[in-house]
């Protein structure tokens, strides 16, 4: 299982557009219902977005980048950001009822 955390801060004038693009990704995920992936996005009060992606595929690949809505989200992401995306692997240190346990 692979977990990735992505954090960036949207420009104040672009935060709503970014949130709408993220919502479209979740709508497409819900419709496609791909196996082997879990995804969570949080928006903080300062327009920082935090994405947590968990993939259970053997090679760690994710179906998310193949989604049309995700490709639309990626288009112009750097222009929407006050702080660029920072991508890091993540390990769960503690979890109480927030995430399913394997």
ABEGO torsion letter per residue (X at the ends): XBBBBBBBBBBAAAAAAAAAAAAAAAAAAAAAGBBGBBBBBBBBAAGBBBBBBBBABAAGBBAAAABAAAAAAABGAAAABABBBBBBBBBBABBBGABBBX
